[in-house]
Amino acid sequence: MTLNNRKDLVNAKLIVVKVGSSSITGANEANIDVLVQALAKTHQRGNQVILVTSGAIATGMPLLGLEQKPEDLPTSQALAAIGQSRLIAKYQQSLERFNWIAGQVLLTSEDLEGEQTRANAKAAIDRIVSLGVLPIVNENDTVATAEIRFGDNDRLAALVAQLVGADALVLLSDVDALYTMPPSNPGAQRITDVPFGDDLAGVEVGGTSTGVGTGGAVTKVAAAKVATSAGTAVLLTSFANIDQALSGENVGTWFSPRNHD
């Protein structure tokens, strides 16, 4: 179904939610419980949910006494291998409150480009969802060199939404919406709605400044274009607004999808 506005989100059959490293690691680790509670509420309402999460590398860093994200690739890969199991364990522990089971799915963008691997990924995720399990998707950082150096899971989330034909993609950020310029700048104004095909001319989009993430508004806008072109509506908002976002309230920036009807 094509969602025309935020209020339609509560009627979505399938919603993909993406959360970044800074929202659920370090001092914000307790937010995992907040996130899981919001997802469980949505699931109990009758919506199917897929979670795309970052955080493997950031989860591994304190285990090795590292305060800054390493610049060399092998250390980043090692941290991803160490942190991923801890991250999924934290999610599963939180999900136990709702008798909900997590299904871990590790992908690279290349997995979604090959015809056979793409079909396999779709079949697996579709089946996990149909079993009432929560698919928790992350980039396979141990082997996905491009993502560690240049990209972000925003793009992966958009590709997953496209793969499964999701009705909506909710991108959670540390900023409550897209603004006409970085929100710290004087005169920055919230952009409430972005019609499909709007090139956002004149909008100054910035990158991340968290020190643990690799995205920012740049990757989220790019992800929104991928998803909306495939017919998936996108809502960009802050982690703090997750309950309101999933309830269809007037928060964040709404990117209208291409209408395929």
Disulfide bonds with the S-S distance in Angstrom:
none
